[in-house]
């Protein structure tokens, strides 16, 4: 089957523009989509074991038809893969393949693979090219676009990384059909985020179509991915390095979410998107508690999150932790500036803003109340 592109979204980064292609059959046509970017007979591809099992054959068939051969680095699936040891392993493997600065490395997988491969590309010979081929909903609508790359460390999530833009992003909607329901729902949290940031009408679209999207509605998935990519591309083009505060809006729910991930060990107990979903609910409730938005709107957000099967109540996690201990994880957040917490709060649905007037004691007391019910 030939590739069918349903949307092409430009990412207008100064001096390094690229495009995101959304459609069907893009992975099976990976050689054709990448074209002259694959300039050597051997194509280095970083992936995980699950994605390789699902898509390795299609990739190899496409490359072989173009007279090329895949060189695979197959890593374990899961958040724990984003670590120093695997960064070193990938870089050493790429050096062994004699990858040059003008070559393109392919990142085939979800956000973990995209982040790790992008970071490896950023440091290899002071910067090599790479192509993002995101296979999860979360990666398609968020992490594959915008050039943030990183690994996790014992101190926290994504604390070591670099801004390094891809040369091309291929978001194949067919890959979403292979995802487990929990992982698909996890990615959906990042779709909802764009409505909460600055588009109340899109949040209403999510309320009306989210369940169908998760159940397999192809048209809903295509619209959600294309809309989300365009929304992120617009923000990234204006604030690539998160210097004006605009790009920080994309982290809605992440300060609370990363604290929850740290407390649960960055593992299967709480997936990243699940943490973001609960983090957005907490951000809304905190905003309501501060009198910034109506309690009814915070309740509406929590209701939609719960309706699609995502966590909307921190008590359900069964954490044996105090509000103070949970809030302490936030001191490792990348948005901390001169020891002050930077928080994304809401004045209403579609009205997210950044503030630095939140104290750790205030957050601790709020979380204590949420944990107690």
C-alpha positions as CSV (number, residue, x, y, z in Angstrom):
1,X,0.0,0.0,0.0
2,X,1.3,3.4,-0.9
3,X,1.5,6.1,1.8
4,X,-1.4,8.4,2.3
5,X,-0.6,11.7,3.8
6,X,-3.6,13.4,5.5
7,X,-1.8,16.5,6.8
8,X,1.6,18.1,6.5
9,X,2.4,20.6,9.3
10,X,5.5,22.9,8.9
11,X,7.6,23.6,12.0
12,X,9.1,27.0,11.2
13,X,12.3,26.9,13.4
14,X,14.6,29.7,12.3
15,X,17.3,28.3,10.1
16,X,16.2,24.7,10.6
17,X,12.6,24.3,9.4
18,X,11.1,20.8,8.9
19,X,7.8,19.2,8.5
20,X,5.6,16.7,10.2
21,X,3.7,14.4,8.0
22,X,0.6,12.7,9.4
23,X,-1.0,9.8,7.5
24,X,-1.2,6.1,6.8
25,X,1.4,3.8,5.5
26,X,4.3,6.1,6.3
27,X,6.4,3.4,8.1
28,X,5.9,0.9,5.3
29,X,7.1,3.6,2.9
30,X,9.9,4.8,5.2
31,X,12.6,4.8,2.5
32,X,10.4,6.8,0.1
33,X,9.4,9.3,2.9
34,X,13.0,9.9,3.9
35,X,14.3,10.0,0.4
36,X,17.8,11.5,-0.1
37,X,18.2,11.8,3.7
38,X,19.2,8.1,3.6
39,X,22.4,8.7,1.7
40,X,24.3,5.5,2.6
41,X,23.5,1.8,2.0
42,X,23.3,1.2,5.8
43,X,20.6,3.0,7.8
44,X,21.0,3.2,11.6
45,X,17.6,2.7,13.4
46,X,17.1,2.9,17.2
47,X,13.9,1.2,18.4
48,X,12.6,-0.9,21.3
49,X,11.8,-4.6,21.3
50,X,8.0,-4.1,21.1
51,X,8.1,-1.7,18.2
52,X,10.7,-3.8,16.3
53,X,8.4,-6.9,16.6
54,X,5.5,-4.9,15.2
55,X,7.2,-2.8,12.5
56,X,10.7,-4.2,11.9
57,X,9.6,-6.3,8.9
58,X,7.8,-3.4,7.2
59,X,10.8,-1.1,7.6
60,X,13.3,-3.7,6.3
61,X,11.1,-4.4,3.3
62,X,10.9,-0.7,2.4
63,X,14.7,-0.2,2.8
64,X,15.5,-3.3,0.8
65,X,13.3,-2.2,-2.0
66,X,15.4,1.0,-2.1
67,X,18.6,-0.9,-2.1
68,X,19.4,-0.2,1.6
69,X,19.9,-2.2,4.7
70,X,18.7,-1.5,8.3
71,X,21.2,-1.6,11.2
72,X,19.2,-2.0,14.3
73,X,19.8,-1.0,17.9
74,X,17.0,-2.7,19.8
75,X,16.5,-1.5,23.4
76,X,14.1,-2.7,26.1
77,X,10.7,-1.0,26.1
78,X,9.9,1.3,29.0
79,X,10.8,4.5,30.7
80,X,13.9,2.9,32.4
81,X,15.5,2.8,29.0
82,X,16.1,6.6,29.1
83,X,19.3,6.4,31.1
84,X,23.0,7.1,30.9
85,X,23.9,3.5,30.2
86,X,21.7,3.3,27.1
87,X,22.9,6.7,25.9
88,X,26.4,5.5,26.0
89,X,25.5,2.3,24.3
90,X,23.7,4.1,21.5
91,X,26.5,6.6,20.9
92,X,29.2,3.9,20.9
93,X,27.1,1.8,18.5
94,X,26.7,4.8,16.1
95,X,30.4,5.5,16.3
96,X,31.0,1.9,15.4
97,X,28.8,2.3,12.3
98,X,31.0,5.3,11.4
99,X,27.9,7.6,11.3
100,X,28.9,11.1,10.0
101,X,27.4,14.5,10.8
102,X,25.6,14.6,7.5
103,X,23.9,11.2,8.1
104,X,20.4,10.7,9.4
105,X,19.6,8.4,12.4
106,X,16.1,7.1,12.6
107,X,14.2,7.0,15.9
108,X,11.4,4.4,15.5
109,X,9.3,4.3,18.7
110,X,7.6,6.2,21.4
111,X,8.8,9.1,23.4
112,X,11.5,7.1,25.2
113,X,13.2,6.1,22.0
114,X,12.7,9.6,20.4
115,X,14.2,11.4,23.4
116,X,17.1,9.0,23.8
117,X,17.9,8.9,20.1
118,X,17.6,12.6,19.7
119,X,19.9,13.3,22.6
120,X,22.5,10.8,21.2
121,X,22.2,12.6,17.8
122,X,22.8,15.9,19.5
123,X,26.1,15.0,21.1
124,X,27.4,12.6,18.4
125,X,30.2,14.5,16.6
126,X,28.6,17.7,18.0
127,X,25.3,17.1,16.2
128,X,24.0,14.7,13.7
129,X,20.7,14.6,11.8
130,X,17.8,12.4,12.9
131,X,14.3,11.5,11.8
132,X,11.5,11.0,14.3
133,X,9.1,8.1,13.5
134,X,6.8,8.2,16.5
135,X,4.7,5.1,17.1
136,X,2.8,6.1,20.2
137,X,0.0,8.7,20.4
138,X,2.0,10.6,23.1
139,X,5.0,10.8,20.9
140,X,3.0,11.8,17.8
141,X,1.2,14.7,19.4
142,X,4.0,15.9,21.7
143,X,7.5,14.6,22.2
144,X,8.5,14.0,18.6
145,X,7.9,17.7,17.7
146,X,9.9,20.6,19.0
147,X,13.4,19.2,19.6
148,X,13.5,18.5,23.3
149,X,15.7,15.5,23.9
150,X,16.7,14.0,27.3
151,X,17.4,11.1,29.6
152,X,16.3,10.5,33.1
153,X,18.6,10.5,36.1
154,X,18.2,9.4,39.8
155,X,17.5,13.1,40.6
156,X,14.6,13.3,38.2
157,X,13.0,13.1,34.8
158,X,14.5,14.7,31.7
159,X,17.1,16.6,33.7
160,X,20.0,15.9,31.2
161,X,19.4,16.7,27.6
162,X,19.6,19.2,24.7
163,X,17.5,21.1,22.3
164,X,18.0,19.3,19.0
165,X,15.4,19.5,16.2
166,X,14.7,16.5,13.9
167,X,15.0,16.8,10.2
168,X,11.6,15.2,9.6
169,X,8.7,13.7,11.6
170,X,6.6,10.8,10.2
171,X,3.5,10.3,12.3
172,X,1.9,7.1,11.0
173,X,-1.6,6.7,12.3
174,X,-1.5,3.0,11.5
175,X,0.9,2.6,14.4
176,X,-1.8,3.7,16.9
177,X,-3.7,0.5,16.1
178,X,-1.0,-1.6,17.6
179,X,-1.0,0.2,21.0
180,X,-2.3,-1.3,24.2
181,X,-5.4,0.6,25.4
182,X,-3.6,1.9,28.5
183,X,-0.8,3.4,26.4
184,X,-3.2,4.9,23.9
185,X,-5.1,6.6,26.7
186,X,-1.9,7.8,28.2
187,X,-1.0,9.6,25.0
188,X,-4.5,11.1,24.8
189,X,-3.7,13.1,27.9
190,X,-1.3,15.2,25.8
191,X,-4.1,15.8,23.3
192,X,-6.4,17.2,26.0
193,X,-3.6,19.4,27.2
194,X,-3.8,21.6,24.0
195,X,-7.4,22.4,24.7
196,X,-6.7,23.4,28.3
197,X,-3.8,25.6,27.3
198,X,-5.5,28.0,25.0
199,X,-8.5,26.5,23.1
200,X,-11.7,25.8,25.0
201,X,-13.4,24.8,21.8
202,X,-10.8,22.0,21.2
203,X,-11.4,20.8,24.8
204,X,-15.1,20.6,24.0
205,X,-14.2,18.6,20.9
206,X,-12.2,16.2,23.1
207,X,-15.2,15.8,25.4
208,X,-17.4,14.9,22.4
209,X,-14.8,12.7,20.5
210,X,-12.3,11.4,23.0
211,X,-14.0,8.1,23.7
212,X,-14.4,7.5,19.9
213,X,-10.8,8.3,19.3
214,X,-9.7,5.8,21.9
215,X,-12.1,3.2,20.6
216,X,-10.5,3.3,17.1
217,X,-12.2,6.2,15.2
218,X,-9.6,6.8,12.5
219,X,-10.9,10.3,11.5
220,X,-10.9,11.4,15.1
221,X,-7.3,10.2,15.6
222,X,-6.2,12.0,12.4
223,X,-7.8,15.3,13.5
224,X,-6.4,15.1,17.0
225,X,-2.8,14.4,15.9
226,X,-2.8,17.1,13.2
227,X,-4.4,19.7,15.5
228,X,-2.0,18.9,18.3
229,X,1.1,19.0,16.1
230,X,0.0,22.3,14.6
231,X,-0.7,23.8,18.1
232,X,2.7,22.7,19.3
233,X,4.5,23.8,16.2
234,X,3.0,27.3,16.5
235,X,4.3,27.6,20.1
236,X,7.7,26.1,19.4
237,X,8.3,28.4,16.4
238,X,7.8,31.4,18.6
239,X,9.8,30.1,21.6
240,X,12.2,27.3,20.6
241,X,14.4,27.4,23.7
242,X,11.6,28.2,26.3
243,X,13.0,31.7,26.9
244,X,9.9,33.8,26.8
245,X,7.6,31.6,28.9
246,X,5.3,30.8,25.9
247,X,6.7,27.3,25.4
248,X,6.5,26.6,29.1
249,X,2.7,26.4,28.6
250,X,3.2,23.0,27.0
251,X,4.2,21.7,30.4
252,X,0.7,22.1,31.9
253,X,0.2,19.3,34.4
254,X,3.9,18.3,34.2
255,X,5.1,19.8,37.5
256,X,2.5,17.8,39.5
257,X,2.9,14.9,37.1
258,X,6.7,14.6,37.3
259,X,6.4,14.7,41.1
260,X,4.0,11.8,41.0
261,X,6.2,9.9,38.6
262,X,9.2,10.4,40.8
263,X,7.2,9.1,43.8
264,X,6.1,6.0,41.9
265,X,9.5,5.3,40.5
266,X,9.1,6.3,36.8
267,X,7.7,2.9,35.9
268,X,4.6,1.0,35.0
269,X,2.7,1.9,38.1
270,X,2.0,5.4,36.6
271,X,2.7,6.1,32.9
272,X,3.9,9.5,31.9
273,X,0.6,10.5,30.2
274,X,-1.4,9.2,33.2
275,X,0.8,11.4,35.4
276,X,0.2,14.4,33.1
277,X,-3.6,13.8,33.2
278,X,-3.7,13.7,36.9
279,X,-1.3,16.6,37.0
280,X,-3.7,18.7,34.9
281,X,-6.6,17.8,37.2
282,X,-4.5,18.9,40.2
283,X,-3.4,22.1,38.5
284,X,-7.1,22.9,37.8
285,X,-8.1,22.1,41.4
286,X,-5.2,24.1,42.8
287,X,-6.2,27.0,40.5
288,X,-9.8,26.8,41.8
289,X,-8.6,26.7,45.4
290,X,-6.7,29.9,44.7
291,X,-9.8,31.5,43.3
292,X,-8.5,31.7,39.8
293,X,-11.1,29.5,38.1
294,X,-14.5,28.2,39.0
295,X,-14.7,24.9,40.9
296,X,-17.2,23.8,38.3
297,X,-14.6,24.0,35.5
298,X,-12.1,22.1,37.5
299,X,-14.7,19.4,38.1
300,X,-15.5,19.4,34.3
301,X,-11.8,18.7,33.6
302,X,-11.6,15.9,36.1
303,X,-14.8,14.4,34.8
304,X,-13.4,14.2,31.3
305,X,-10.1,12.7,32.4
306,X,-11.9,10.1,34.4
307,X,-14.4,9.4,31.6
308,X,-11.6,8.2,29.3
309,X,-10.1,6.0,31.9
310,X,-7.3,8.2,33.1
311,X,-6.5,8.8,36.8
312,X,-8.3,11.9,38.2
313,X,-7.9,11.3,41.9
314,X,-4.5,11.1,43.6
315,X,-5.9,8.9,46.4
316,X,-6.4,6.1,44.0
317,X,-2.6,5.7,43.6
318,X,-2.4,4.5,47.2
319,X,0.7,6.6,47.9
320,X,2.3,6.4,51.4
321,X,3.6,9.9,51.3
322,X,2.9,13.3,52.9
323,X,2.0,16.4,50.9
324,X,5.3,17.9,51.9
325,X,7.3,14.9,50.7
326,X,5.4,14.8,47.4
327,X,5.9,18.6,46.8
328,X,9.7,18.2,47.5
329,X,10.1,16.4,44.2
330,X,9.2,19.6,42.5
331,X,12.5,21.2,43.6
332,X,14.2,19.1,40.9
333,X,11.8,20.5,38.2
334,X,13.6,22.1,35.3
335,X,11.4,25.2,35.6
336,X,12.7,26.1,39.1
337,X,14.4,29.5,38.8
338,X,16.6,30.8,41.6
339,X,14.9,28.4,43.9
340,X,11.4,29.6,43.0
341,X,8.8,27.3,41.7
342,X,7.3,28.1,38.3
343,X,3.7,26.9,38.0
344,X,1.3,26.6,35.2
345,X,-2.2,27.4,36.5
346,X,-5.6,28.1,34.8
347,X,-8.0,31.1,34.8
348,X,-10.4,28.8,33.1
349,X,-10.5,26.1,30.4
350,X,-8.3,27.4,27.6
351,X,-6.6,30.0,29.8
352,X,-3.3,28.6,31.1
353,X,-0.7,31.0,32.4
354,X,2.8,30.8,34.0
355,X,3.3,32.2,37.5
356,X,6.2,32.2,40.0
357,X,4.3,33.3,43.1
358,X,3.5,29.8,44.3
359,X,5.3,28.7,47.5
360,X,6.3,25.1,48.3
361,X,4.4,25.3,51.6
362,X,1.2,26.3,49.7
363,X,1.6,23.3,47.3
364,X,2.4,21.0,50.2
365,X,-0.8,22.0,52.0
366,X,-2.8,21.6,48.9
367,X,-1.4,18.1,48.2
368,X,-2.0,17.1,51.8
369,X,-5.6,17.9,51.3
370,X,-5.8,16.0,48.1
371,X,-4.1,12.9,49.6
372,X,-6.5,13.0,52.5
373,X,-9.6,13.6,50.4
